[in-house]
């Protein structure tokens, strides 16, 4: 197996200057032959223009590993390379609320942003619980809540106060549980919800590129019906898929093969 992850690749020529580097990581389950369902990891390093247009994304994939040391080391290597290539760009971490995401991203990014759409999902749960019999009221509150969360600097605090107010009313236990869960989530993540400030600086608010990578890099190829994987086979497939999805790397990979040869054990 060619250890392509040890090679350096160049970012292709871009149409605009890079002002922001977005780092995202996420995990998705993969069925292994010996250990059953385990979490494979996907990382994205995206380059953004001042207009918040995504110019390029590098994908990193890793097979299941306890502690995820190999994956995090590869991410650190890629982050160091792109930071050197664009030294003036602001590095931001964008991910969902999983603790393991932020234990890594906090160390390697200057700004941390909770994926807006994960937060909005909790608001949807609140709307479903509070306005179960009022579809018009549900839509109006949810629209207002999402707008407030995105554009009002005090939005998270205001919404938490509203949730507290909802809990003071009479609700079935199941509906009360949804609102409690949302309130706890906002209380734990509010420091990562400065969306109005991030919008003013044209920073990315969503981790959609990373969420999508879980599907395109891992799920679509390694999780088809009846598939089980050994470590070596899964690693090769993930390597090929990250190469082919990172624009410019596939061609550079084969250029290096032509230059250095293909080492095969005799």
MIKEGU-184830 format. One record per residue (C-alpha): x, y, z. Coordinates in pm, 1 decimal. Layout:
residues N
@x: X; y: Y; z: Z
...
//
This chain:
residues 266
@x: 0.0; y: 0.0; z: 0.0
@x: 133.6; y: 340.5; z: -98.7
@x: 145.5; y: 566.9; z: 207.7
@x: -1.1; y: 861.1; z: 22.2
@x: -93.6; y: 1041.6; z: 344.9
@x: 277.4; y: 1103.8; z: 401.7
@x: 305.3; y: 1303.3; z: 78.8
@x: 251.3; y: 1677.3; z: 42.9
@x: -6.0; y: 1816.0; z: -198.5
@x: -49.3; y: 2165.4; z: -333.9
@x: -375.2; y: 2359.9; z: -316.1
@x: -492.9; y: 2428.3; z: -674.8
@x: -503.6; y: 2783.7; z: -804.0
@x: -803.0; y: 2963.8; z: -653.3
@x: -1027.0; y: 3235.5; z: -793.6
@x: -1008.9; y: 3463.2; z: -487.7
@x: -793.8; y: 3535.4; z: -186.2
@x: -837.6; y: 3306.8; z: 113.6
@x: -950.7; y: 3496.1; z: 424.6
@x: -1087.7; y: 3209.6; z: 635.7
@x: -987.3; y: 2848.2; z: 691.0
@x: -1271.8; y: 2632.5; z: 822.7
@x: -1183.8; y: 2312.5; z: 1009.4
@x: -1447.8; y: 2046.1; z: 1068.7
@x: -1444.2; y: 1692.3; z: 1207.0
@x: -1716.4; y: 1434.9; z: 1253.4
@x: -1763.0; y: 1061.8; z: 1297.0
@x: -1988.1; y: 802.5; z: 1136.1
@x: -2027.8; y: 430.6; z: 1201.4
@x: -1863.0; y: 162.8; z: 988.1
@x: -1918.6; y: -214.7; z: 1019.7
@x: -1589.0; y: -395.1; z: 1082.6
@x: -1538.3; y: -770.3; z: 1053.6
@x: -1398.0; y: -820.6; z: 1403.4
@x: -1532.0; y: -538.7; z: 1617.0
@x: -1877.3; y: -473.5; z: 1473.9
@x: -1994.1; y: -115.1; z: 1433.3
@x: -1716.1; y: 135.5; z: 1504.8
@x: -1674.8; y: 506.1; z: 1443.4
@x: -1476.1; y: 613.0; z: 1137.8
@x: -1366.5; y: 977.6; z: 1125.0
@x: -1388.5; y: 1241.7; z: 856.0
@x: -1218.8; y: 1580.7; z: 856.9
@x: -1254.9; y: 1878.4; z: 625.0
@x: -1029.0; y: 2177.3; z: 573.3
@x: -1214.9; y: 2439.2; z: 371.3
@x: -1083.3; y: 2764.1; z: 226.3
@x: -1321.5; y: 3061.6; z: 211.8
@x: -1312.6; y: 3396.4; z: 35.7
@x: -1413.0; y: 3723.9; z: 202.2
@x: -1764.2; y: 3675.2; z: 60.0
@x: -1798.5; y: 3345.1; z: 255.5
@x: -1775.2; y: 3152.6; z: -72.9
@x: -1610.3; y: 2813.6; z: -24.2
@x: -1319.2; y: 2794.9; z: -268.1
@x: -1169.8; y: 2453.4; z: -192.4
@x: -1198.4; y: 2163.6; z: 51.3
@x: -946.0; y: 1899.0; z: 150.0
@x: -1093.1; y: 1577.5; z: 289.9
@x: -933.1; y: 1346.3; z: 545.6
@x: -1070.5; y: 1003.8; z: 634.6
@x: -963.7; y: 750.6; z: 896.3
@x: -1073.9; y: 401.3; z: 988.1
@x: -1203.7; y: 328.7; z: 1341.8
@x: -938.5; y: 366.5; z: 1608.2
@x: -957.0; y: 386.9; z: 1985.3
@x: -848.0; y: 734.4; z: 2086.2
@x: -838.1; y: 848.7; z: 1720.3
@x: -469.9; y: 937.8; z: 1754.2
@x: -380.1; y: 866.6; z: 1390.2
@x: -670.4; y: 1074.6; z: 1261.3
@x: -591.8; y: 1371.8; z: 1481.2
@x: -223.9; y: 1358.1; z: 1385.9
@x: -313.0; y: 1368.8; z: 1016.2
@x: -547.3; y: 1661.3; z: 1076.7
@x: -274.4; y: 1847.9; z: 1264.2
@x: -32.2; y: 1792.0; z: 976.8
@x: -281.8; y: 1920.9; z: 719.3
@x: -375.9; y: 2220.1; z: 933.1
@x: -9.2; y: 2313.7; z: 971.6
@x: 42.1; y: 2298.5; z: 594.2
@x: -258.7; y: 2509.6; z: 506.3
@x: -178.3; y: 2759.2; z: 783.8
@x: 168.8; y: 2805.6; z: 636.3
@x: 22.6; y: 2850.2; z: 289.1
@x: -229.6; y: 3115.0; z: 404.7
@x: -72.2; y: 3277.5; z: 713.0
@x: -312.2; y: 3574.1; z: 726.7
@x: -631.3; y: 3366.2; z: 712.7
@x: -844.9; y: 3327.9; z: 1025.3
@x: -876.5; y: 2962.7; z: 1129.5
@x: -1220.3; y: 2868.6; z: 1261.0
@x: -1361.6; y: 2539.6; z: 1384.1
@x: -1718.1; y: 2453.4; z: 1284.6
@x: -1881.7; y: 2137.3; z: 1418.2
@x: -2173.8; y: 1995.4; z: 1611.5
@x: -2178.5; y: 1977.8; z: 1990.0
@x: -1990.4; y: 1649.3; z: 2038.5
@x: -1730.4; y: 1694.5; z: 2314.1
@x: -1451.7; y: 1517.0; z: 2124.3
@x: -1486.1; y: 1766.8; z: 1838.2
@x: -1415.9; y: 2065.3; z: 2058.8
@x: -1137.3; y: 1909.0; z: 2261.8
@x: -946.4; y: 1899.7; z: 1931.0
@x: -1076.8; y: 2212.0; z: 1752.0
@x: -1024.4; y: 2445.5; z: 2046.2
@x: -651.0; y: 2372.5; z: 2036.5
@x: -614.0; y: 2433.3; z: 1663.5
@x: -850.3; y: 2718.2; z: 1578.7
@x: -874.5; y: 3085.0; z: 1672.3
@x: -1255.2; y: 3088.8; z: 1665.8
@x: -1506.8; y: 2814.0; z: 1740.0
@x: -1857.8; y: 2803.9; z: 1592.2
@x: -2134.2; y: 2558.1; z: 1674.6
@x: -2306.3; y: 2439.3; z: 1359.0
@x: -2610.8; y: 2664.7; z: 1326.3
@x: -2836.6; y: 2392.0; z: 1191.8
@x: -2778.4; y: 2163.8; z: 1490.4
@x: -2887.0; y: 2448.6; z: 1716.6
@x: -3189.4; y: 2514.1; z: 1494.1
@x: -3291.9; y: 2148.0; z: 1527.0
@x: -3328.1; y: 2197.7; z: 1901.7
@x: -3545.1; y: 2502.2; z: 1836.3
@x: -3761.6; y: 2284.1; z: 1612.1
@x: -3805.9; y: 2040.3; z: 1900.6
@x: -3908.3; y: 2326.4; z: 2126.9
@x: -4161.9; y: 2449.9; z: 1872.2
@x: -4304.9; y: 2098.9; z: 1831.5
@x: -4343.5; y: 2062.7; z: 2206.9
@x: -4482.5; y: 2406.4; z: 2289.3
@x: -4712.6; y: 2447.7; z: 1989.9
@x: -4823.8; y: 2089.0; z: 1933.0
@x: -5182.4; y: 2196.9; z: 1854.3
@x: -5108.6; y: 2533.9; z: 1693.9
@x: -4937.6; y: 2491.9; z: 1356.5
@x: -4951.5; y: 2863.1; z: 1276.3
@x: -4808.9; y: 2960.3; z: 1614.3
@x: -4542.0; y: 2691.2; z: 1579.0
@x: -4424.8; y: 2825.9; z: 1242.8
@x: -4425.3; y: 3187.5; z: 1354.8
@x: -4230.8; y: 3116.0; z: 1675.6
@x: -3977.4; y: 2892.1; z: 1498.3
@x: -3916.2; y: 3144.2; z: 1219.6
@x: -3869.7; y: 3424.3; z: 1473.2
@x: -3647.7; y: 3207.0; z: 1694.7
@x: -3414.1; y: 3104.9; z: 1411.3
@x: -3388.5; y: 3466.5; z: 1290.9
@x: -3315.7; y: 3586.8; z: 1642.7
@x: -3054.2; y: 3316.6; z: 1697.3
@x: -2872.1; y: 3409.4; z: 1376.7
@x: -2894.4; y: 3788.9; z: 1380.9
@x: -2943.8; y: 3904.7; z: 1741.8
@x: -2624.5; y: 3916.8; z: 1953.8
@x: -2843.0; y: 3841.5; z: 2258.9
@x: -3042.7; y: 3577.6; z: 2075.7
@x: -2925.9; y: 3267.7; z: 2265.9
@x: -2997.3; y: 3430.7; z: 2603.2
@x: -3343.2; y: 3551.3; z: 2494.3
@x: -3432.6; y: 3205.8; z: 2363.8
@x: -3320.1; y: 3039.4; z: 2684.8
@x: -3544.7; y: 3275.3; z: 2879.6
@x: -3835.2; y: 3181.6; z: 2652.3
@x: -3768.0; y: 2811.8; z: 2709.2
@x: -3767.9; y: 2870.3; z: 3084.5
@x: -4106.0; y: 3038.3; z: 3043.7
@x: -4243.0; y: 2745.2; z: 2846.2
@x: -4133.1; y: 2507.1; z: 3123.3
@x: -4333.1; y: 2703.2; z: 3378.8
@x: -4653.0; y: 2611.6; z: 3193.9
@x: -4846.7; y: 2285.5; z: 3188.3
@x: -4692.2; y: 2038.7; z: 2945.9
@x: -4702.1; y: 1660.5; z: 2907.2
@x: -4383.3; y: 1493.6; z: 3039.7
@x: -4260.2; y: 1404.4; z: 2690.9
@x: -4296.7; y: 1759.0; z: 2560.3
@x: -4139.5; y: 1902.9; z: 2875.3
@x: -3841.4; y: 1671.1; z: 2821.2
@x: -3784.4; y: 1810.6; z: 2468.8
@x: -3773.0; y: 2167.2; z: 2597.5
@x: -3548.5; y: 2072.7; z: 2889.3
@x: -3305.8; y: 1902.1; z: 2650.8
@x: -3296.2; y: 2209.4; z: 2426.5
@x: -3242.8; y: 2442.5; z: 2722.3
@x: -2956.4; y: 2229.9; z: 2852.5
@x: -2798.7; y: 2223.2; z: 2506.0
@x: -2815.2; y: 2601.8; z: 2475.0
@x: -2677.9; y: 2649.8; z: 2825.2
@x: -2382.3; y: 2423.6; z: 2749.2
@x: -2309.7; y: 2562.2; z: 2400.7
@x: -2400.7; y: 2932.3; z: 2420.7
@x: -2037.4; y: 3047.1; z: 2400.2
@x: -2020.8; y: 2885.1; z: 2055.2
@x: -2341.9; y: 3054.9; z: 1934.0
@x: -2217.2; y: 3406.0; z: 1854.2
@x: -2375.6; y: 3388.6; z: 1510.3
@x: -2448.7; y: 3759.4; z: 1467.6
@x: -2081.8; y: 3839.4; z: 1527.5
@x: -1971.2; y: 3563.5; z: 1291.7
@x: -2205.4; y: 3686.6; z: 1017.2
@x: -2063.1; y: 4037.7; z: 1041.3
@x: -1720.1; y: 3889.4; z: 965.2
@x: -1851.6; y: 3660.7; z: 687.4
@x: -1751.1; y: 3344.4; z: 870.4
@x: -1910.8; y: 3007.2; z: 790.9
@x: -2194.0; y: 2910.8; z: 1026.4
@x: -2258.0; y: 2553.1; z: 918.3
@x: -2071.0; y: 2224.4; z: 917.8
@x: -2264.8; y: 2094.3; z: 618.6
@x: -1949.8; y: 2022.0; z: 420.7
@x: -1830.5; y: 1789.1; z: 698.6
@x: -2170.9; y: 1630.6; z: 750.5
@x: -2192.2; y: 1564.0; z: 377.1
@x: -1842.3; y: 1414.1; z: 378.9
@x: -1957.6; y: 1147.4; z: 624.7
@x: -2201.1; y: 1033.4; z: 356.2
@x: -1991.3; y: 1078.8; z: 41.5
@x: -1657.3; y: 961.1; z: 179.6
@x: -1775.4; y: 681.4; z: 408.4
@x: -2141.2; y: 584.3; z: 387.1
@x: -2195.7; y: 573.5; z: 11.6
@x: -1907.9; y: 333.9; z: -46.9
@x: -1833.5; y: 146.2; z: 275.0
@x: -2182.9; y: 101.4; z: 418.2
@x: -2372.4; y: -66.6; z: 136.1
@x: -2592.8; y: -365.3; z: 213.2
@x: -2403.0; y: -658.1; z: 366.2
@x: -2060.8; y: -490.4; z: 371.4
@x: -1808.3; y: -564.1; z: 645.4
@x: -1451.2; y: -440.5; z: 639.6
@x: -1105.8; y: -532.6; z: 756.9
@x: -876.2; y: -250.5; z: 862.3
@x: -647.5; y: -263.3; z: 556.4
@x: -927.9; y: -270.2; z: 301.8
@x: -1123.3; y: 11.6; z: 462.4
@x: -807.0; y: 225.4; z: 487.5
@x: -734.1; y: 188.5; z: 115.1
@x: -1088.7; y: 278.0; z: 12.9
@x: -1099.1; y: 581.4; z: 242.8
@x: -764.1; y: 696.9; z: 107.7
@x: -885.9; y: 672.4; z: -252.2
@x: -1210.8; y: 851.7; z: -178.4
@x: -1047.9; y: 1143.0; z: 2.7
@x: -800.9; y: 1177.1; z: -283.8
@x: -1070.7; y: 1181.0; z: -548.6
@x: -1295.0; y: 1426.0; z: -362.1
@x: -1015.5; y: 1675.1; z: -278.7
@x: -989.5; y: 1866.3; z: -605.6
@x: -640.0; y: 1848.1; z: -751.5
@x: -506.8; y: 1570.1; z: -529.3
@x: -596.8; y: 1277.7; z: -753.3
@x: -385.3; y: 1417.0; z: -1036.7
@x: -100.1; y: 1504.9; z: -800.2
@x: -112.3; y: 1155.4; z: -652.4
@x: -61.6; y: 987.3; z: -991.9
@x: 207.0; y: 1238.4; z: -1080.5
@x: 396.7; y: 1129.3; z: -769.3
@x: 344.2; y: 763.5; z: -861.1
@x: 498.4; y: 836.2; z: -1202.0
@x: 787.9; y: 1017.0; z: -1037.9
@x: 865.8; y: 788.2; z: -744.3
@x: 727.6; y: 455.3; z: -863.0
@x: 488.8; y: 215.1; z: -696.4
@x: 654.0; y: 19.5; z: -412.6
@x: 532.9; y: -339.7; z: -408.3
@x: 661.1; y: -603.9; z: -169.1
@x: 846.0; y: -872.8; z: -361.3
//
